[in-house]
Amino acid sequence: MKKTSLFLLLFAPSVFAADPIGFAFLRVPVGARQAAMGASFLAVSKDVHAIYYNPAGIANLPMRSGAFGYLNHVLDIQSFFGAYVHPHPRGSYGVAVNFTDYGDFTETDVTGAETGKTFGANTVAAYLTYSRLHAERWLFGVNLKLLRMELAQYSADGVAVDLGVIYHSTIMDNLTFAAGVFNLGKERSPFIRTKEALPLNFQLGVSKRLAHLPLLYSLTLLKYQDEDLRFRAGGEFTLSKSLYLRLGYDTVGSDQKVGTDRDRFAGVSFGLGFAIHDYVLDYSLSSFGEVGSLNRLSFSMTF
């Protein structure tokens, strides 16, 4: 029963909230490093996961890069993310796939009686990305996303575009600014008849690597249609050449409080990163208060 209820929340118009917008899986962050920083990654570049957070962020990747991530959602819902970026003199090209398997569910009839059958559900988003560096300080990027949801014998498809820009300024010793619009598109074919809107959102962000402290911080403002403005903040401490500590917070945690002792952790995240030569292993733990906590693992490399 608990898994069915959570499935309805995730497959319904929003994650952990009710609104009329569909394709809720597009709201779930990817990457352990990024999730540990509160998903505040709009203004951070040189990371293959920027395909999801801001396609402009892959423009200055100097080498071919790949990443694979795994999310163990509450109640054993499994999610996988894989990406590859290929730098080129004319720009950087990227591809990525984000797949979620919701497991098997027991089928019931209109009276609630079990039929003895089961059904499955899954979602997938495929990314095609292009990003380019202009005049050394400007980075521009675009995603084309193909979307699909399957529920038992039904399916729905959509297409969307993400647009992002990053500017490495000279203000405050190289403060970085970023902006983006995400999920511009539409549902092409619905489950039955009614088409749902995509979770269109607009973001503004800044980031900076401090000169006299081994800290990278990032701040992001996020606005979904018909929702309040959200704020994300994250920081990454470089403890050594091989070890990183990350902390983050997302104000969405305030919407997940239900009056229990676990409320104080809702929206908080932390994680660690381990680097060996060109390989990085990242872990993060994100709290959703009484709903539970999400564990993520990511592996990335350059070659």
Residue pairs with C-beta under 8 A, 6 or more apart in sequence:
2 75
3 75
3 76
3 77
3 103
3 105
4 105
6 74
6 75
6 77
7 77
7 102
7 105
7 121
9 15
9 16
10 24
10 25
10 73
10 77
10 102
11 24
11 102
11 121
11 123
11 149
11 151
12 18
12 24
13 19
13 20
13 21
13 22
13 24
13 196
14 21
14 24
14 27
14 199
15 24
15 25
15 27
15 28
16 252
16 255
16 256
16 288
16 291
17 227
17 255
19 224
19 226
19 227
20 196
20 197
20 226
21 196
21 197
21 198
21 199
21 200
21 224
21 225
21 226
22 156
22 187
22 196
22 197
22 198
22 199
23 123
23 147
23 149
23 158
23 183
23 187
23 196
23 198
23 199
24 199
25 98
25 100
25 123
25 125
25 149
26 125
26 147
26 160
26 182
26 183
26 198
26 199
27 199
28 71
28 79
28 100
29 35
29 39
29 52
30 49
30 52
30 69
30 71
30 81
30 98
31 41
31 47
31 49
31 52
31 67
31 69
31 81
31 282
31 296
31 298
32 69
32 271
32 273
32 282
32 283
32 284
32 296
32 297
32 298
33 47
33 49
33 236
33 244
33 246
33 271
33 273
33 280
33 282
33 284
33 298
34 41
34 47
34 49
34 52
34 53
34 234
35 248
35 269
35 271
35 284
35 286
35 294
35 296
36 234
36 246
36 247
36 248
36 269
36 270
36 271
36 272
36 282
36 283
36 284
36 285
36 286
36 296
37 218
37 234
37 235
37 236
37 246
37 247
37 248
37 269
37 271
38 232
38 233
38 234
38 247
38 248
38 249
38 250
38 267
38 269
39 53
39 220
39 232
39 234
39 248
39 250
40 205
40 218
40 219
40 220
40 232
40 233
40 234
40 248
40 250
41 47
41 49
41 50
41 53
41 54
41 57
41 218
41 220
41 234
42 53
42 54
42 164
42 178
42 179
42 180
42 203
42 204
42 205
42 218
42 220
43 54
43 166
43 176
43 177
43 178
43 205
43 206
43 207
43 218
43 219
43 220
44 50
44 53
44 57
44 176
44 207
44 216
44 218
45 54
45 56
45 57
45 58
45 59
45 60
45 61
45 139
45 166
45 176
46 57
46 60
46 61
46 62
47 57
47 58
47 61
47 300
48 58
48 61
48 65
48 66
48 67
48 83
48 84
48 85
48 94
48 300
49 67
49 69
49 81
49 83
49 298
49 300
50 56
50 57
50 58
50 141
51 57
51 58
51 83
51 85
51 94
51 96
51 127
51 129
51 143
52 81
52 83
52 96
52 98
52 127
54 141
54 162
54 164
54 166
54 178
54 180
54 203
55 94
55 129
55 130
55 131
55 141
55 142
55 143
55 162
55 163
55 164
56 131
56 139
56 140
56 141
56 164
56 165
56 166
56 178
56 180
57 131
57 139
57 141
57 164
57 166
58 65
58 85
58 92
58 94
58 129
58 131
58 141
59 91
59 92
59 131
59 132
59 133
59 139
59 140
59 141
59 166
60 133
60 139
61 85
61 87
61 92
61 302
62 87
63 87
63 302
63 303
64 84
64 85
64 86
64 87
64 302
64 303
65 84
65 85
65 300
65 301
65 302
65 303
66 82
66 83
66 84
66 85
66 300
66 301
66 303
67 81
67 82
67 83
67 84
67 298
67 299
67 300
67 301
68 80
68 81
68 82
68 298
68 299
68 300
69 80
69 81
69 82
69 296
69 297
69 298
69 299
70 78
70 79
70 80
70 81
70 296
70 297
70 298
71 78
71 79
71 80
71 81
71 294
71 295
71 296
72 78
72 294
72 295
72 296
73 79
73 100
73 294
74 288
74 291
74 292
74 293
74 294
75 292
76 103
77 100
77 101
77 102
77 103
78 100
78 101
78 103
79 98
79 99
79 100
79 101
80 97
80 98
80 99
80 100
81 96
81 97
81 98
81 99
81 298
82 96
82 97
83 94
83 95
83 96
83 97
83 127
84 94
84 95
84 96
85 92
85 93
85 94
85 129
86 92
86 93
86 94
90 132
91 130
91 131
91 132
91 133
92 129
92 130
92 131
92 132
93 129
93 130
94 127
94 128
94 129
94 130
94 131
95 126
95 127
95 128
95 129
96 126
96 127
96 129
97 124
97 125
97 126
97 127
98 124
98 125
98 127
99 122
99 123
99 124
100 122
100 123
100 124
101 120
101 122
102 120
102 121
102 122
102 123
103 120
103 121
104 118
104 119
104 120
105 118
105 119
105 120
105 121
106 114
106 117
106 118
107 114
107 115
107 116
107 117
107 118
107 119
107 152
108 114
108 115
109 115
119 151
119 152
119 153
120 150
120 152
121 149
121 150
121 151
121 152
122 149
122 150
123 147
123 148
123 149
123 150
124 147
124 148
125 145
125 146
125 147
125 148
126 145
126 146
127 143
127 144
127 145
128 143
128 144
128 145
129 141
129 142
129 143
129 144
130 141
130 142
131 139
131 140
131 141
131 142
132 139
132 140
132 141
133 139
134 140
136 168
137 167
137 168
137 169
138 165
138 166
138 167
139 165
139 166
139 167
139 168
140 164
140 165
141 162
141 163
141 164
141 165
142 161
142 162
142 163
142 164
143 160
143 161
143 162
143 163
144 159
144 160
144 161
145 159
145 160
145 161
145 162
145 183
145 185
146 157
146 158
146 159
147 157
147 158
147 159
147 160
147 185
147 198
148 155
148 156
148 157
148 158
149 155
149 156
149 157
149 191
151 191
154 191
154 192
155 189
155 191
156 187
156 189
156 190
156 191
156 196
157 187
157 188
157 189
158 185
158 186
158 187
158 188
158 198
159 185
159 186
159 188
160 182
160 183
160 184
160 185
160 186
160 198
161 184
161 185
162 180
162 181
162 182
162 183
162 184
163 180
163 181
163 184
164 178
164 179
164 180
165 178
165 179
165 180
166 176
166 177
166 178
167 176
167 177
167 178
168 174
168 176
169 175
169 176
169 177
172 208
173 208
173 211
174 208
174 209
175 206
175 207
175 208
176 206
176 207
176 208
177 205
177 206
178 203
178 204
178 205
178 206
178 207
179 202
179 203
179 204
179 205
180 202
180 203
181 200
181 201
181 202
181 203
182 200
182 201
182 202
182 203
183 198
183 199
183 200
183 201
184 198
184 200
185 198
186 195
186 197
186 198
187 195
187 196
187 197
187 198
190 196
197 225
199 224
199 225
200 224
200 225
201 222
201 223
201 224
201 225
202 222
202 223
203 220
203 221
203 222
203 223
204 220
204 221
205 218
205 219
205 220
205 221
206 218
206 219
207 216
207 217
207 218
207 219
208 216
208 217
209 215
209 216
210 216
210 217
214 237
214 238
214 239
215 235
215 236
215 237
215 238
216 235
216 236
216 238
217 233
217 234
217 235
217 236
218 232
218 233
218 234
218 235
219 231
219 232
219 233
220 231
220 232
220 233
221 229
221 230
221 231
221 232
222 229
222 230
222 231
222 232
223 229
223 230
224 230
230 250
230 251
230 252
231 250
231 251
232 248
232 249
232 250
232 251
233 248
233 249
234 246
234 247
234 248
234 249
234 269
235 246
235 247
235 248
236 244
236 245
236 246
236 273
237 244
237 245
237 246
238 244
239 245
241 275
242 274
242 275
242 276
243 272
243 273
243 274
243 275
244 272
244 273
244 274
244 275
245 270
245 271
245 272
246 269
246 270
246 271
246 272
246 273
246 284
247 269
247 270
248 268
248 269
248 270
249 267
249 268
249 269
250 267
250 269
251 267
252 267
253 265
253 266
253 267
253 268
253 287
253 288
253 289
254 266
254 267
256 263
256 266
256 267
256 288
256 289
256 290
256 291
257 263
257 266
257 289
258 289
258 290
260 289
260 290
262 287
262 289
262 290
263 289
263 290
265 287
265 289
266 287
266 288
266 289
266 290
267 287
267 288
267 289
268 286
268 287
269 284
269 285
269 286
269 287
270 284
270 285
271 282
271 283
271 284
271 285
271 296
272 282
272 283
273 280
273 281
273 282
273 283
274 280
274 281
274 282
278 301
278 302
278 303
279 299
279 300
279 301
280 299
280 300
280 301
281 297
281 298
281 299
282 296
282 297
282 298
282 299
282 300
283 295
283 296
283 297
283 298
284 294
284 295
284 296
285 293
285 294
285 295
285 296
286 293
286 294
286 296
287 293
288 294
